[in-house]
Every structure is written in structure tokens, then in C-alpha cells.
């Protein structure tokens, strides 16, 4: 098929691109920048802003399937920027699919759309959106989800995936942020909170499975699925494992969750009022992410999509350590 991957140069996007190529598909990437790694793969690249409807429309010409991965990630930024990328951008993709008669759209969302400030343990896809969000990222991703749900019809079949905490070789978010903060990092909370994670190849495979199943079963259109390793683990065990691989050892010292949350709220206020550049060292969203339990039931993805985490946590960590030592850390 002719497949478009928005955000094809990113961490998840490039993994999806590689798996699509391996299956013999013609792949096009739509990103803000050109990527040498995609050029080496012989991928057609279209440069543009996902918030520009005309650019998105041009990128979708001649396409049979769209994986909409592009998004403005957490934890910090202006609401207008989040809204333009995550909400308007998603509407642009939906409109282009309709205008170009593209029959299938797989949208990448996030479990954080249901984060409510409390522990979430074993929840399934019926778990509701919270009444209020404390960060722009989950709020705008939830709004985008609802647009994709509303667009599902006989002409445009859609599936929404919520992969959780994606990690692995090539990670440009979780591992780099932890390593950059390693010397000042302290555990937030009691350290007993369980979380889901998703190894990068498993996350990419879930997307290909979703597209395949939309061909086989139109009744799946408009469905949402949590994606993870299916093996909740202590959040700080995962954090310490990554830091140990990078030569820093486990985190020492701790801060109560409430203090971290209040500190994040104060820093957010200061950054907003004084228009400071960069991002706060801690935000409310970050405090919640590392101190509260959030893991989900992936039974629906196993049943409907045939999803099985092919790469275990142990094997994934081995691959991550190899990449960190041979590639990421070697670059300084």
C-alpha cells in the first residue's frame, strides 16, 4: 500500500516506517524537518506543518492508509502550540483523509488522556476522561481523540491506540531526560507505584496490527486500545535501571509527592507569568507520571488486534543498554 506516516522521523514514527518497509509498503513521511535516517531508507519525505491544512492535504495525495503519529509532546509549552499541533493538526489529517478518499486512519493517542490525579490500576478502555486536566498535552490529545472518534464512518475507518511510556533504542524523550537530570534527580513518592511501559518495536507492531485488522473487521472502527508490555513494574525500578545503564546508579533521596506537585504548580505559575524560556524542572504532570500508579488492561488489544508484546522487558532493556553504550552515550 501507499502509506503516510505523520511524524515519520520521530521515535515511534521511524519505527513504524521501518516495519512498513519490511512488509513491502510504499512509505511517505510528513514532518517539520528532513531526516537523514529516512533518506537512507529511501523514504519519500514531505516537509510541512501539521497545522497547515494545505500541506497535510498535499501529503495525503495518493495515499491508502495514514498513521497519524505527529504531536507536540509533554510536559511543557504554550496551550496555543499544543492546540494547533494536536487538535487542529488531527482535524487537518481527518479532513484530508475524507477529501482524498483514504479509507483507513490509525491515530496515536496516549493513556494520559485519562490521568485524573489518582492511582489508576488495571483500567480498561471504558475508563472516563477526567473533569479537569493539569497539563496541555493530555487535554489536547483528548480533544483530538474525540475528533477521531467522531470521524469514524463507513468511508473512513479509524482506530485509536494509547501506547504507554514508549522506550527503547533511539529514545529521544524518556532516557535522555532522565540522564540529563541524573545528578539532581530524587525519587518522588514512596517508590511503590506501578506503571505500564511499551518497548518501541512492540508499539510499532501494534500500529501495523491495527491497520490490518481494520481491513478484516470494519466493526473495529472507532475503537480505542491501550497498548503496553502487559507487565506493570515499579516505576522507580525502571528509572533506576536506565540510570544504571548510563553509569549513574540508582536515585538517592526522595521527596513526598505532595511537595513535588506543589513545587511543580508554583514553577508553572512563575514560568507562565514571567514568560520564561525552557521548561520547569518539575511540573504537576511530571510529578504525577513518576509518583502515581498508572497501568492498564490490554485484554482488548490482545483479543481484537492479536497484539502480543513480542519483545520482553528483559530483552528490551538489554537492547536499550547496548544502544546507550554504543550510540547515545558515545556521542557525549
C-alpha positions in Angstrom: 0.0 0.0 0.0 0.9 3.7 -0.2 1.2 4.7 3.4 1.6 8.1 5.0 3.2 8.4 8.5 2.9 11.9 10.1 5.9 12.4 12.3 7.8 9.6 10.5 11.1 11.0 11.6 10.3 10.7 15.3 11.0 7.9 17.7 7.8 5.9 17.2 7.2 7.2 13.6 10.5 5.9 12.3 10.0 2.5 14.0 6.6 2.2 12.2 8.3 3.3 8.9 10.9 0.5 9.2 8.2 -2.1 9.9 6.1 -0.9 7.0 9.1 -1.1 4.6 9.9 -4.6 5.8 6.4 -5.6 4.7 6.8 -4.1 1.2 4.8 -0.9 1.5 5.5 2.4 -0.2 6.0 4.9 2.6 5.9 8.6 2.8 6.7 10.7 5.8 5.3 14.1 6.7 7.4 16.1 9.2 8.6 19.6 10.1 12.1 18.6 9.1 14.0 16.3 6.8 15.7 13.3 8.4 18.9 11.6 7.1 17.8 8.3 8.6 14.7 8.3 6.4 16.7 9.4 3.4 18.9 6.3 3.9 15.8 4.1 3.9 14.7 5.6 0.6 11.6 7.2 2.1 9.7 10.0 0.4 9.8 12.9 2.7 7.4 15.9 2.6 8.3 18.8 4.9 5.5 20.8 6.4 3.5 21.9 9.4 0.7 19.6 10.6 -1.3 22.7 11.5 -1.3 23.8 7.8 -4.3 22.1 6.2 -2.9 22.7 2.7 0.4 21.0 3.5 -1.4 18.0 5.0 -3.7 17.7 2.0 -0.8 17.6 -0.4 0.9 14.9 1.8 -2.2 12.7 1.6 -2.5 12.6 -2.1 -2.4 9.1 -3.5 -2.3 7.5 0.0 -4.2 4.4 1.1 -3.6 4.4 4.8 -2.5 7.1 7.3 -0.7 6.6 10.6 -1.1 9.9 12.4 1.8 10.0 14.9 2.9 13.7 14.9 2.1 15.5 18.1 3.6 18.1 20.5 4.8 16.1 23.4 4.8 16.7 27.1 5.5 18.2 29.6 5.6 22.0 28.9 4.6 24.6 26.3 2.0 27.2 25.3 -1.6 26.0 25.0 -1.9 27.5 21.6 1.0 25.5 20.3 -0.4 22.3 21.8 -3.8 23.0 20.3 -2.5 23.8 16.8 -0.4 20.7 16.6 -2.5 18.1 18.5 -6.1 19.3 17.8 -6.0 21.4 14.6 -3.4 19.1 13.2 -5.5 16.0 13.8 -8.6 17.7 12.3 -6.4 18.5 9.2 -5.5 14.8 8.9 -9.1 13.7 9.2 -10.2 16.3 6.6 -7.5 15.2 4.2 -8.5 11.6 4.6 -12.1 12.4 3.7 -11.2 14.7 0.8 -8.7 12.2 -0.6 -11.0 9.1 -0.1 -8.4 7.5 2.2 -10.2 4.6 3.9 -8.1 4.0 7.0 -6.6 6.1 9.7 -4.7 4.8 12.8 -4.3 7.6 15.4 -1.7 7.5 18.1 -3.0 8.8 21.4 -1.8 8.4 25.0 -3.1 6.9 28.3 -2.5 10.3 29.9 -5.9 11.4 28.4 -7.5 9.6 31.4 -5.0 10.7 34.1 -7.1 12.1 36.9 -4.5 12.7 39.7 -5.2 9.4 41.4 -3.7 5.9 41.0 -5.1 4.1 38.0 -4.7 0.3 38.3 -5.9 -2.2 35.7 -8.3 0.2 34.0 -9.8 -0.7 30.6 -10.9 1.5 27.7 -14.2 2.3 29.5 -12.3 4.4 32.0 -13.6 8.0 31.6 -11.8 11.3 30.8 -11.2 13.4 33.9 -13.2 16.5 34.5 -10.1 18.7 34.6 -6.5 18.4 33.2 -3.4 19.8 34.8 -1.4 19.9 31.6 -2.0 21.0 28.0 -0.7 17.7 26.5 -3.3 15.3 27.8 -6.1 17.9 27.4 -5.3 18.4 23.7 -4.7 14.8 23.0 -8.2 14.0 24.5 -9.8 16.6 22.3 -8.0 15.1 19.3 -9.2 11.6 20.3 -12.8 12.8 20.3 -12.4 14.2 16.8 -11.1 10.9 15.5 -13.9 9.0 17.2 -16.5 11.4 15.7 -14.9 10.9 12.2 -15.3 7.1 12.2 -17.7 6.1 9.5 -18.2 3.7 6.6 -16.0 5.8 4.4 -13.2 6.4 7.0 -12.4 3.6 9.3 -10.3 4.6 12.4 -8.6 3.1 15.3 -7.1 4.9 18.3 -4.1 3.4 20.1 -2.8 4.5 23.5 0.7 3.2 23.8 2.1 3.8 27.3 5.6 5.2 28.1 7.4 4.1 24.9 11.1 3.3 25.4 14.0 1.5 23.7 16.9 2.2 21.3 16.5 5.6 19.6 14.5 7.1 22.5 14.6 10.8 22.3 12.4 11.6 25.3 12.4 9.3 28.4 16.0 8.1 28.7 17.6 11.5 27.6 15.5 13.4 30.1 16.4 11.1 32.9 20.1 11.1 32.1 20.2 14.9 31.8 18.7 15.2 35.3 20.5 12.2 36.8 22.7 14.1 39.3 19.9 16.1 40.7 17.1 13.6 40.5 15.3 12.4 43.6 12.5 9.9 43.9 9.1 11.4 44.1 6.6 9.5 46.3 7.0 6.2 48.2 8.5 4.3 45.2 5.8 1.6 45.3 3.8 2.9 42.3 3.4 0.5 39.3 3.4 1.7 35.7 3.0 0.2 32.3 5.6 0.7 29.6 5.9 -0.2 25.9 9.0 -1.3 24.1 9.4 0.6 20.9 9.1 -2.4 18.5 6.0 -3.6 20.3 4.4 -0.2 20.0 5.1 -0.1 16.2 3.8 -3.6 15.7 0.6 -2.7 17.4 0.0 0.1 14.8 0.5 -2.3 11.9 -1.8 -4.8 13.5 -4.5 -2.1 14.0 -4.3 -1.3 10.3 -4.5 -4.9 9.2 -7.5 -5.6 11.5 -9.4 -2.6 10.1 -9.3 -4.5 6.7 -10.6 -7.7 8.2 -13.2 -6.3 10.6 -14.9 -2.9 10.0 -16.6 -3.3 13.4 -13.3 -2.2 15.0 -13.7 1.3 13.5 -14.0 3.9 16.2 -12.4 1.7 18.9 -9.7 2.7 21.4 -7.0 0.3 22.7 -4.4 0.5 25.4 -1.0 -0.8 24.4 1.8 -1.8 26.7 4.2 -4.7 27.8 1.3 -6.1 29.8 3.7 -6.4 32.8 3.3 -3.5 35.2 6.5 -2.8 37.1 7.7 -0.4 39.8 8.3 3.0 38.1 11.5 3.7 40.0 12.9 0.3 39.2 12.6 1.2 35.5 14.1 4.7 36.1 17.0 3.2 38.2 17.7 0.6 35.5 18.1 3.3 32.8 20.3 5.4 35.1 22.4 2.5 36.0 22.9 1.6 32.3 24.1 5.2 31.8 26.6 4.9 34.7 24.8 6.9 37.3 23.4 4.3 39.6 20.1 4.4 41.4 18.4 7.6 42.6 19.3 8.7 46.1 16.9 10.7 48.3 13.2 11.2 48.0 10.6 14.0 48.0 7.0 13.5 49.1 4.6 13.6 46.2 2.5 16.5 47.5 5.6 18.7 47.9 6.7 17.8 44.3 3.2 18.5 43.0 3.0 21.9 44.7 6.5 22.8 43.6 5.5 22.0 40.1 2.4 24.1 40.3 4.5 27.1 41.6 7.1 26.7 38.9 4.4 26.5 36.2 3.0 29.7 37.6 6.3 31.5 37.6 7.2 30.4 34.1 3.8 31.5 32.8 3.8 34.9 34.5 7.3 35.8 33.5 7.3 34.1 30.1 10.5 32.2 31.0 12.2 30.2 28.3 12.8 26.4 28.6 10.7 24.3 30.9 10.3 24.0 34.7 12.5 21.4 36.3 9.3 19.7 37.7 5.6 20.1 36.7 2.4 18.7 38.1 2.2 16.4 35.1 5.7 15.1 35.7 5.2 14.6 39.4 2.0 12.5 38.7 3.7 10.5 36.0 6.6 9.3 38.3 4.8 9.0 41.6 1.4 7.5 40.9 0.4 4.1 39.6 -0.9 4.0 36.1 -1.3 0.7 34.3 -4.0 -0.6 32.1 -5.7 -3.8 30.9 -4.6 -4.6 27.4 -7.0 -7.5 27.0 -9.0 -5.7 24.3 -5.9 -5.2 22.1 -4.9 -8.9 22.5 -8.4 -10.0 21.6 -9.3 -7.7 18.8 -5.9 -6.9 17.3 -4.0 -10.0 18.1 -1.5 -7.9 19.9 1.2 -9.7 21.8 4.3 -7.9 23.2 6.9 -9.8 21.2 9.9 -8.2 22.9 10.0 -8.7 26.7 11.1 -6.2 29.3 14.4 -8.1 29.8 15.3 -8.3 26.1 14.2 -4.7 25.6 16.4 -3.5 28.5 19.4 -5.5 27.0 18.9 -3.7 23.7 18.5 -0.4 25.3 21.7 -0.8 27.3 23.6 -1.8 24.1 22.3 1.3 22.3 23.1 3.6 25.2 26.7 2.4 25.4 27.4 2.1 21.7 25.4 5.1 20.3 23.8 7.6 22.6 26.4 7.9 25.4 29.3 7.5 22.8 28.1 10.8 21.2 28.6 12.6 24.5 
